[in-house]
């Protein structure tokens, strides 16, 4: 097993190698921006899924793409400006959770933490499902339409494995597909617009569209709902602020530069995709993505189309890496604060928070199965958590700016205040317009996660209180009774008896549980044959039980003496192969599990290794 782990994950890394695991801006852009940049592959489509159906029409929906994309771009500028300040203010990372904790209090920070953990889990599910959709848009893979979930689970397993090898290695793997996608999408937008304006390519045949092609009307409610769908392009913007510590020094400056580069690329690609779609007229369908339709129209079904589809699928799948980079890091910060199990705060062999990586994979896989791997079904769950964290982060930066009152603080405070209001309005828009579509789920789940945080914190607080000692504390004087549990006489039992004698307990006994007289006579005769000088207590159990008779006997021993600590010594023989171990000692495991929770009882296993 150890050899297999080394082959899959790699050799362990020492703590002193942490510095060498930091990443450059070029790799960081691929690691932390793939989620945001990849949203250009489906954000425009999600807008059309809203504004081109119902009382509207495809033509009317297409005419609103550019105005909506401009509004989203303005929102992007506001959010990025706020997070750029967050990076310099909190270079230790943690994003909206740390900002809220330091400026808005515990409840606000837990809300931000819960929202972001849910968002990162949804990021993986949405990215993987969108990547599968891009693959299935290639004609040769259309026959796999019925296997969306299975394909998604395989991709989650692969990306999990890569991330268990470390941030630096995963960044190297993901850099090329990210930059390939950016280059090909720029080519599609530029070449597509040139061909359109020169009359070399016409509109896409939309006769298969399920809604109306022309006419109709768009209400303010539908426009706001479409805007909220397009706003998913901002998902992943916080990732860089969360992961500042993994950048090469100077961390904050490099992270801020990467954030600006990501914003420029994202805004340009999102606006360009919306502009090209408004000209070529693709239509939203579950069978073929809008990006695939435009690529076919511009490039034909040749190698460039196939390359773009594979690059789109790759970046959508690798977009999940943004969550894999930040979910474990954020959960480790929350765990260090005592609101999550402490195992999530520990680094694994490869200096990554491997427990967090595995928890994220399990959560995303469950979502993929639950929602059938359909991107448009998962999207409504997506935006509430994202913009909740945006709102709290900017509100926290507003309070920080007002308290510090540095140079230009009024202008900075106004930007943060305006940004928090805008993103809060978007939370309301998403919650109202998409409530029936699934937006209610995070509204319910976030409070549940917050309650879980507080339960975990209360548990750790109670444990700390139970372990606390006052100056001058003295332990009580103890009597020590040792009971060696035996089923017969063999080498393992004899070794356990010798071990127990060497500790010189106040009282030493051996105990066996029998179910009939024949079994009792056999062990009594063996005891006499070997001349064992330890008193043997025989407990009769006609129903062939072990655990309950032992517990009753320990209760009786406790009642006989005050301040008595009872140690149950269990002889166990260890066989040579791991698989044959499952053929033995199952009753001992159950007994140890029951005795563990009994106050004043110690359980000791004495292993005897068979040659």
VMD Tcl script that draws the C-alpha trace (Angstrom):
set ca {
  {0.00 0.00 0.00}
  {2.84 2.39 0.87}
  {4.50 1.71 -2.50}
  {1.23 2.38 -4.35}
  {0.76 5.64 -2.43}
  {4.28 6.77 -3.35}
  {3.62 5.96 -7.01}
  {0.36 7.91 -7.11}
  {1.10 10.83 -4.78}
  {4.90 11.04 -4.79}
  {7.57 10.99 -2.12}
  {6.98 12.92 1.12}
  {8.24 16.50 1.36}
  {9.90 17.91 4.49}
  {8.74 21.17 6.10}
  {11.97 22.88 5.00}
  {10.85 22.36 1.39}
  {7.78 24.56 1.89}
  {9.52 27.57 0.38}
  {10.28 25.62 -2.79}
  {6.57 24.80 -3.21}
  {5.66 28.45 -3.74}
  {4.49 29.27 -7.26}
  {5.21 31.98 -9.83}
  {2.63 34.41 -11.18}
  {2.47 32.48 -14.45}
  {1.57 29.23 -12.72}
  {-0.62 31.03 -10.15}
  {-2.76 32.46 -12.94}
  {-3.52 28.91 -14.07}
  {-4.07 27.60 -10.53}
  {-6.23 30.39 -9.12}
  {-7.84 31.92 -12.23}
  {-8.96 28.86 -14.14}
  {-12.34 28.92 -12.36}
  {-13.06 32.55 -13.22}
  {-11.70 32.36 -16.79}
  {-13.48 29.08 -17.49}
  {-16.83 30.68 -16.65}
  {-16.63 32.40 -20.05}
  {-17.44 28.97 -21.51}
  {-20.89 28.84 -19.92}
  {-21.82 32.26 -18.46}
  {-23.19 33.62 -21.76}
  {-25.11 30.40 -22.25}
  {-26.63 30.68 -18.78}
  {-27.84 34.20 -19.59}
  {-29.56 32.94 -22.73}
  {-31.16 30.05 -20.84}
  {-33.03 32.77 -18.94}
  {-33.62 35.68 -21.35}
  {-34.43 33.65 -24.48}
  {-37.21 31.48 -23.03}
  {-40.69 32.02 -21.62}
  {-42.39 35.20 -22.78}
  {-39.18 36.29 -24.50}
  {-37.60 35.03 -27.72}
  {-34.14 34.09 -28.96}
  {-33.72 37.35 -30.93}
  {-34.77 39.45 -27.95}
  {-32.50 37.51 -25.59}
  {-29.50 37.88 -27.92}
  {-30.05 41.63 -28.09}
  {-29.62 41.88 -24.31}
  {-26.37 39.92 -24.10}
  {-23.99 42.87 -24.59}
  {-25.72 45.24 -22.09}
  {-25.78 42.46 -19.47}
  {-22.11 41.65 -20.12}
  {-21.19 45.34 -19.65}
  {-23.04 45.39 -16.31}
  {-21.19 42.24 -15.23}
  {-17.85 43.80 -16.30}
  {-18.54 46.87 -14.15}
  {-19.33 44.61 -11.21}
  {-16.08 42.73 -11.86}
  {-14.07 45.96 -11.63}
  {-15.69 46.83 -8.28}
  {-15.10 43.39 -6.76}
  {-11.53 43.06 -8.02}
  {-10.67 46.52 -6.67}
  {-11.92 45.49 -3.25}
  {-10.05 42.18 -3.21}
  {-6.84 43.86 -4.35}
  {-6.94 45.89 -1.16}
  {-7.76 42.74 0.81}
  {-4.58 41.07 -0.48}
  {-2.37 43.86 0.89}
  {-4.33 44.16 4.14}
  {-4.36 40.39 4.85}
  {-1.38 38.77 3.10}
  {-1.75 35.67 5.28}
  {-4.71 34.66 3.09}
  {-8.20 33.61 4.13}
  {-10.13 36.11 2.00}
  {-13.60 37.07 3.17}
  {-13.44 34.72 6.19}
  {-10.42 36.47 7.70}
  {-11.65 39.95 6.73}
  {-15.02 39.26 8.37}
  {-13.42 37.67 11.44}
  {-11.15 40.65 12.04}
  {-13.71 43.39 11.33}
  {-17.29 42.11 11.56}
  {-17.21 39.46 14.30}
  {-17.55 35.70 14.65}
  {-21.02 35.24 13.16}
  {-20.15 37.22 10.02}
  {-16.92 35.25 9.57}
  {-18.73 31.93 9.98}
  {-21.29 33.04 7.39}
  {-18.49 33.95 4.98}
  {-16.65 30.70 5.71}
  {-19.75 28.56 5.21}
  {-20.65 30.41 2.00}
  {-17.16 29.97 0.55}
  {-16.82 26.29 1.47}
  {-20.19 25.59 -0.18}
  {-19.20 27.73 -3.16}
  {-15.91 25.86 -3.63}
  {-17.73 22.53 -3.52}
  {-20.19 23.79 -6.11}
  {-17.27 25.12 -8.17}
  {-15.96 21.59 -8.60}
  {-19.40 20.17 -9.42}
  {-20.25 22.96 -11.90}
  {-16.82 22.95 -13.55}
  {-16.77 19.19 -13.99}
  {-20.35 19.06 -15.31}
  {-19.62 21.91 -17.76}
  {-16.42 20.16 -18.87}
  {-18.35 16.97 -19.55}
  {-20.94 18.99 -21.49}
  {-18.14 20.45 -23.66}
  {-16.82 16.97 -24.39}
  {-20.29 15.68 -25.25}
  {-20.72 18.59 -27.69}
  {-18.13 16.92 -29.92}
  {-20.10 14.71 -32.36}
  {-17.89 11.65 -31.84}
  {-18.76 11.66 -28.09}
  {-22.51 12.22 -28.42}
  {-23.18 8.55 -27.69}
  {-21.95 9.10 -24.11}
  {-24.80 11.49 -23.24}
  {-26.24 8.94 -20.81}
  {-23.00 8.69 -18.86}
  {-22.57 12.32 -17.71}
  {-22.32 11.44 -14.03}
  {-19.87 8.56 -14.50}
  {-17.58 10.72 -16.65}
  {-17.75 13.51 -14.08}
  {-16.82 11.20 -11.21}
  {-13.81 9.88 -13.14}
  {-12.62 13.45 -13.78}
  {-13.06 14.36 -10.10}
  {-10.95 11.35 -9.13}
  {-8.18 12.36 -11.55}
  {-8.04 16.00 -10.49}
  {-8.09 14.94 -6.83}
  {-5.10 12.69 -7.41}
  {-3.15 15.47 -9.12}
  {-3.87 17.87 -6.26}
  {-2.75 15.35 -3.66}
  {0.68 15.58 -5.31}
  {0.98 19.26 -4.37}
  {0.08 22.80 -5.50}
  {3.25 23.30 -7.52}
  {2.86 20.05 -9.47}
  {-0.84 20.62 -10.14}
  {-0.04 24.14 -11.37}
  {2.47 22.83 -13.88}
  {-0.07 20.29 -15.17}
  {-2.84 22.88 -15.50}
  {-0.91 25.83 -16.92}
  {-0.80 24.70 -20.56}
  {-4.56 23.92 -20.97}
  {-5.43 27.28 -19.36}
  {-3.27 29.32 -21.69}
  {-4.31 27.20 -24.68}
  {-7.97 27.94 -23.95}
  {-7.31 31.68 -23.58}
  {-5.45 31.77 -26.89}
  {-8.08 29.77 -28.80}
  {-10.99 31.79 -27.37}
  {-9.25 35.03 -28.36}
  {-8.82 33.54 -31.83}
  {-12.50 32.54 -31.97}
  {-13.71 35.99 -30.92}
  {-11.31 37.93 -33.13}
  {-11.58 35.74 -36.23}
  {-15.34 35.30 -35.73}
  {-16.01 39.04 -35.57}
  {-13.79 39.65 -38.62}
  {-15.65 37.00 -40.62}
  {-19.02 38.37 -39.48}
  {-18.30 42.00 -40.37}
  {-16.80 40.99 -43.73}
  {-19.92 38.95 -44.47}
  {-17.95 35.69 -44.59}
  {-20.12 33.96 -41.97}
  {-23.83 34.29 -41.29}
  {-26.13 33.57 -38.39}
  {-26.43 30.07 -36.96}
  {-29.47 28.04 -37.96}
  {-31.71 28.15 -34.87}
  {-34.65 26.20 -36.27}
  {-34.15 23.54 -33.59}
  {-34.59 26.09 -30.78}
  {-37.36 25.05 -28.39}
  {-38.60 28.59 -27.71}
  {-39.75 31.44 -29.93}
  {-37.25 32.82 -32.41}
  {-38.60 36.39 -32.61}
  {-41.00 38.73 -30.84}
  {-41.97 38.49 -27.20}
  {-41.15 40.76 -24.29}
  {-38.63 40.86 -21.44}
  {-39.73 41.86 -17.94}
  {-37.41 43.48 -15.41}
  {-37.64 40.28 -13.36}
  {-36.31 38.17 -16.27}
  {-33.54 40.70 -17.01}
  {-32.41 40.67 -13.39}
  {-32.51 36.88 -13.40}
  {-30.40 36.84 -16.57}
  {-27.94 39.28 -15.02}
  {-27.61 37.07 -11.93}
  {-26.88 34.10 -14.21}
  {-24.17 36.05 -16.02}
  {-22.71 37.17 -12.71}
  {-21.48 33.60 -12.13}
  {-18.54 34.76 -14.26}
  {-17.23 36.35 -11.06}
  {-16.96 33.04 -9.25}
  {-13.37 32.36 -8.39}
  {-12.38 36.03 -8.12}
  {-11.75 35.59 -4.38}
  {-9.45 32.61 -4.90}
  {-6.28 34.68 -5.21}
  {-7.03 36.57 -1.97}
  {-7.50 33.21 -0.23}
  {-4.21 31.77 -1.45}
  {-1.72 34.65 -1.09}
  {0.76 32.59 1.03}
  {1.53 30.17 -1.82}
  {2.88 32.94 -4.09}
  {6.60 33.59 -4.33}
  {7.91 36.57 -2.39}
  {6.81 39.35 -2.30}
  {3.54 37.45 -1.93}
  {1.08 40.33 -1.77}
  {2.52 42.20 -4.75}
  {2.62 39.07 -6.92}
  {-0.91 38.08 -5.88}
  {-2.27 41.55 -6.64}
  {-0.64 41.57 -10.09}
  {-2.10 38.12 -10.82}
  {-5.55 39.31 -9.71}
  {-5.44 42.29 -12.11}
  {-4.25 40.06 -14.98}
  {-7.06 37.62 -14.28}
  {-9.65 40.44 -14.25}
  {-8.44 41.83 -17.59}
  {-8.51 38.39 -19.24}
  {-11.90 37.49 -17.75}
  {-13.56 40.79 -18.63}
  {-12.21 40.78 -22.19}
  {-13.18 37.17 -22.92}
  {-16.64 37.47 -21.33}
  {-17.52 40.65 -23.23}
  {-16.05 39.30 -26.47}
  {-18.01 36.03 -26.19}
  {-21.25 37.90 -25.54}
  {-20.59 40.25 -28.49}
  {-19.86 37.37 -30.87}
  {-22.95 35.48 -29.68}
  {-25.15 38.53 -30.27}
  {-23.93 38.57 -33.90}
  {-23.93 34.84 -34.75}
  {-27.17 33.99 -32.91}
  {-26.45 30.63 -31.20}
  {-29.28 29.11 -29.16}
  {-29.21 27.51 -25.68}
  {-29.64 23.73 -25.58}
  {-28.45 20.86 -23.36}
  {-27.18 18.96 -26.41}
  {-24.52 21.39 -27.67}
  {-22.94 24.37 -25.95}
  {-23.14 27.87 -27.38}
  {-19.36 27.99 -27.60}
  {-19.38 24.80 -29.68}
  {-22.04 26.23 -32.03}
  {-20.04 29.42 -32.63}
  {-16.81 27.47 -33.08}
  {-18.47 25.26 -35.71}
  {-19.78 28.34 -37.51}
  {-16.41 30.13 -37.49}
  {-13.91 27.28 -37.87}
  {-16.03 24.46 -39.30}
  {-15.73 20.92 -37.95}
  {-11.98 20.74 -38.58}
  {-9.02 20.49 -36.20}
  {-9.36 24.02 -34.74}
  {-12.94 23.27 -33.64}
  {-11.86 19.99 -32.05}
  {-8.88 21.64 -30.36}
  {-11.07 24.41 -28.92}
  {-13.59 21.89 -27.61}
  {-10.89 19.83 -25.96}
  {-9.31 23.01 -24.53}
  {-12.73 24.15 -23.26}
  {-13.37 20.79 -21.64}
  {-9.87 20.85 -20.15}
  {-10.13 24.31 -18.60}
  {-13.63 23.61 -17.30}
  {-12.39 20.46 -15.61}
  {-9.22 22.18 -14.42}
  {-11.30 25.12 -13.15}
  {-12.10 22.81 -10.30}
  {-8.45 23.21 -9.35}
  {-9.20 26.70 -8.07}
  {-11.45 25.12 -5.47}
  {-8.89 22.40 -4.76}
  {-6.30 25.11 -4.11}
  {-8.53 27.16 -1.80}
  {-11.06 24.86 -0.10}
  {-8.35 22.93 1.81}
  {-6.52 26.15 2.75}
  {-9.68 27.93 3.94}
  {-10.88 24.86 5.84}
  {-7.46 24.65 7.54}
  {-7.79 28.27 8.73}
  {-11.31 27.62 10.05}
  {-10.07 24.39 11.68}
  {-7.22 26.25 13.41}
  {-9.87 28.61 14.81}
  {-11.62 25.54 16.23}
  {-14.75 25.53 14.05}
  {-13.88 22.45 11.95}
  {-12.28 19.10 12.85}
  {-8.59 19.62 13.52}
  {-7.63 16.96 11.00}
  {-8.39 19.56 8.30}
  {-5.62 21.79 9.67}
  {-2.92 19.18 9.07}
  {-0.71 19.01 5.99}
  {-0.14 15.68 4.30}
  {3.02 14.10 2.92}
  {3.17 16.55 -0.01}
  {2.70 19.68 2.13}
  {-0.91 20.07 1.00}
  {-3.98 19.88 3.22}
  {-4.81 16.42 1.89}
  {-7.78 15.82 4.22}
  {-9.43 18.96 2.86}
  {-8.76 17.78 -0.70}
  {-10.53 14.48 -0.01}
  {-13.49 16.13 1.74}
  {-13.95 18.45 -1.24}
  {-13.85 15.55 -3.70}
  {-16.49 13.62 -1.75}
  {-18.78 16.66 -1.48}
  {-18.50 17.54 -5.17}
  {-19.06 13.93 -6.20}
  {-22.22 13.77 -4.11}
  {-23.54 16.97 -5.76}
  {-22.76 15.61 -9.21}
  {-24.74 12.46 -8.50}
  {-27.63 14.29 -6.81}
  {-28.17 16.74 -9.71}
  {-27.40 14.39 -12.60}
  {-24.36 16.33 -13.81}
  {-26.48 19.09 -15.45}
  {-24.72 22.48 -15.31}
  {-27.84 24.66 -15.59}
  {-29.39 22.84 -12.62}
  {-26.31 23.45 -10.45}
  {-25.82 27.13 -11.40}
  {-28.71 28.53 -9.27}
  {-27.07 26.98 -6.20}
  {-23.83 28.70 -7.10}
  {-24.27 32.46 -6.92}
  {-25.77 32.93 -3.43}
  {-22.63 31.81 -1.59}
  {-20.32 33.71 -3.94}
  {-21.99 37.08 -3.52}
  {-22.62 36.58 0.19}
  {-18.87 36.28 0.70}
  {-18.27 39.26 -1.63}
  {-20.68 41.36 0.43}
  {-19.13 40.45 3.78}
  {-15.59 40.94 2.48}
  {-16.28 44.43 1.20}
  {-18.25 45.36 4.32}
  {-15.26 44.20 6.37}
  {-12.86 46.27 4.28}
  {-15.17 49.27 4.74}
  {-14.93 48.96 8.52}
  {-11.16 48.41 8.37}
  {-10.70 51.51 6.19}
  {-12.81 53.66 8.50}
  {-10.94 52.47 11.58}
  {-7.45 52.98 10.13}
  {-8.21 56.28 8.33}
  {-5.08 56.16 6.17}
  {-4.34 58.31 3.09}
  {-7.37 58.51 0.78}
  {-9.50 56.52 3.21}
  {-12.75 58.28 2.27}
  {-12.42 57.26 -1.38}
  {-11.50 53.68 -0.46}
  {-14.36 53.48 2.03}
  {-16.82 54.74 -0.59}
  {-15.68 52.09 -3.08}
  {-15.96 49.28 -0.51}
  {-19.33 50.54 0.72}
  {-20.74 50.85 -2.77}
  {-19.38 47.40 -3.67}
  {-20.93 45.77 -0.62}
  {-24.31 47.34 -1.42}
  {-24.17 46.20 -5.06}
  {-23.18 42.63 -4.22}
  {-25.83 42.46 -1.47}
  {-28.45 43.57 -3.99}
  {-27.26 40.75 -6.26}
  {-27.67 38.25 -3.40}
  {-31.26 39.43 -3.07}
  {-31.80 39.25 -6.85}
  {-30.46 35.69 -7.01}
  {-32.40 34.60 -3.93}
  {-35.67 36.03 -5.26}
  {-35.44 35.32 -8.99}
  {-33.97 31.83 -8.65}
  {-35.55 30.71 -5.40}
  {-37.67 28.03 -7.05}
  {-34.79 26.93 -9.30}
  {-32.66 25.91 -6.33}
  {-31.35 29.14 -4.81}
  {-33.19 28.14 -1.63}
  {-30.71 25.30 -1.11}
  {-27.70 27.44 -0.05}
  {-30.05 29.68 1.96}
  {-30.86 26.58 4.02}
  {-27.47 24.88 3.90}
  {-25.38 27.91 4.97}
  {-27.17 28.22 8.37}
  {-26.82 24.44 8.85}
  {-23.07 24.67 8.22}
  {-22.83 27.59 10.65}
  {-24.58 25.51 13.33}
  {-22.10 22.70 12.60}
  {-19.21 25.16 13.05}
  {-20.57 26.20 16.45}
  {-21.16 22.61 17.58}
  {-17.55 21.73 16.71}
  {-16.30 24.84 18.54}
  {-18.40 24.01 21.60}
  {-16.99 20.48 21.63}
  {-13.39 21.67 21.52}
  {-14.16 24.26 24.21}
  {-15.65 21.59 26.49}
  {-12.63 19.32 25.91}
  {-10.25 22.17 26.73}
  {-12.23 22.96 29.88}
  {-12.15 19.31 30.93}
  {-8.36 19.16 30.47}
  {-7.60 22.47 32.19}
  {-5.70 22.20 35.51}
  {-5.32 24.73 38.29}
  {-1.90 25.54 39.83}
  {-1.07 23.06 42.60}
  {-3.23 20.30 41.10}
  {-2.30 16.85 42.42}
  {-3.47 13.54 40.99}
  {-5.40 11.22 43.32}
  {-3.81 8.09 44.77}
  {-4.82 5.11 42.66}
  {-5.26 1.40 43.16}
  {-4.40 -0.57 40.05}
  {-6.20 -3.76 39.11}
  {-5.10 -5.61 35.98}
  {-7.30 -8.18 34.30}
  {-5.82 -10.34 31.55}
  {-8.57 -11.53 29.22}
  {-7.89 -15.09 28.04}
  {-9.66 -17.60 25.82}
  {-7.17 -20.44 26.34}
  {-3.51 -20.98 27.03}
  {-1.06 -20.20 24.25}
  {2.09 -18.15 23.72}
  {0.22 -14.91 23.30}
  {-1.58 -15.38 26.64}
  {1.64 -16.31 28.46}
  {3.38 -13.22 27.06}
  {0.47 -11.03 28.16}
  {0.55 -12.48 31.69}
  {4.30 -11.85 31.90}
  {3.78 -8.26 30.71}
  {1.06 -7.68 33.33}
  {3.26 -9.07 36.15}
  {6.13 -6.76 35.15}
  {3.97 -3.72 35.93}
  {3.41 -4.86 39.57}
  {-0.28 -3.93 39.82}
  {-2.11 -3.81 43.16}
  {-4.16 -6.79 42.01}
  {-3.65 -9.15 39.06}
  {-6.35 -11.44 37.76}
  {-7.05 -13.47 34.64}
  {-10.55 -13.76 33.29}
  {-12.23 -15.98 30.74}
  {-15.79 -16.19 29.45}
  {-17.23 -19.67 28.78}
  {-20.57 -20.82 27.48}
  {-20.65 -24.42 28.73}
  {-19.04 -26.77 31.28}
  {-16.87 -28.51 28.70}
  {-15.19 -25.24 27.78}
  {-14.76 -24.42 31.48}
  {-13.12 -27.79 32.22}
  {-10.75 -27.42 29.26}
  {-9.34 -24.03 30.30}
  {-9.18 -25.02 34.00}
  {-7.14 -28.10 33.10}
  {-4.79 -26.06 30.88}
  {-4.32 -23.48 33.65}
  {-3.31 -26.24 36.10}
  {-1.11 -28.01 33.52}
  {1.03 -24.89 32.94}
  {1.14 -24.05 36.64}
  {0.04 -20.45 36.13}
  {0.00 -18.65 39.49}
  {-2.44 -15.90 38.46}
  {-5.99 -16.35 39.82}
  {-8.41 -17.29 37.02}
  {-11.94 -15.89 37.14}
  {-14.42 -17.85 35.01}
  {-17.53 -16.01 33.85}
  {-20.38 -18.15 32.59}
  {-22.23 -16.72 29.56}
  {-24.85 -19.18 28.25}
  {-25.74 -16.89 25.33}
  {-22.16 -16.91 23.99}
  {-21.59 -13.21 24.60}
  {-18.25 -11.58 25.37}
  {-18.66 -7.83 25.69}
  {-21.53 -7.65 28.19}
  {-20.11 -10.22 30.67}
  {-16.74 -8.45 30.64}
  {-18.36 -5.06 31.31}
  {-20.42 -6.52 34.18}
  {-17.30 -8.06 35.72}
  {-15.40 -4.76 35.50}
  {-18.34 -3.04 37.24}
  {-18.08 -5.58 40.08}
  {-14.34 -4.96 40.44}
  {-14.89 -1.22 40.57}
  {-17.41 -1.61 43.38}
  {-14.92 -3.57 45.53}
  {-12.22 -0.87 45.87}
  {-12.11 2.93 45.90}
  {-9.98 4.95 43.47}
  {-9.43 1.82 41.43}
  {-8.17 1.94 37.85}
  {-8.91 -1.28 35.99}
  {-6.65 -2.21 33.10}
  {-7.95 -4.85 30.72}
  {-5.05 -6.61 29.01}
  {-6.02 -8.27 25.72}
  {-3.55 -10.73 24.19}
  {-3.59 -10.51 20.38}
  {-1.58 -12.47 17.88}
  {-0.53 -10.69 14.70}
  {-0.44 -12.71 11.48}
  {2.00 -12.12 8.63}
  {-0.25 -10.73 5.86}
  {-2.59 -7.76 6.10}
  {-5.54 -9.54 4.55}
  {-5.47 -12.51 6.93}
  {-5.71 -10.09 9.87}
  {-9.38 -9.68 8.99}
  {-9.91 -13.36 9.89}
  {-9.01 -12.74 13.54}
  {-9.59 -10.46 16.54}
  {-12.95 -8.99 15.51}
  {-14.44 -9.68 18.97}
  {-11.44 -7.96 20.57}
  {-12.00 -4.87 18.41}
  {-15.64 -4.64 19.51}
  {-14.70 -5.08 23.15}
  {-12.02 -2.39 22.97}
  {-14.48 0.01 21.36}
  {-16.97 -0.52 24.22}
  {-14.35 -0.25 26.98}
  {-12.91 2.96 25.50}
  {-15.94 4.93 26.69}
  {-15.96 3.44 30.20}
  {-14.62 5.84 32.81}
  {-11.67 4.65 34.89}
  {-10.81 1.80 32.53}
  {-7.61 1.30 30.54}
  {-7.38 -1.12 27.62}
  {-4.00 -2.51 26.63}
  {-3.34 -4.84 23.68}
  {-0.29 -7.09 23.95}
  {0.56 -8.21 20.40}
  {2.35 -11.50 19.75}
  {3.78 -11.64 16.22}
  {3.64 -15.02 14.56}
  {6.81 -15.88 12.66}
}
mol new
graphics top color blue
foreach p $ca { graphics top sphere $p radius 0.5 }
foreach p [lrange $ca 0 end-1] q [lrange $ca 1 end] { graphics top cylinder $p $q radius 0.2 }
display resetview
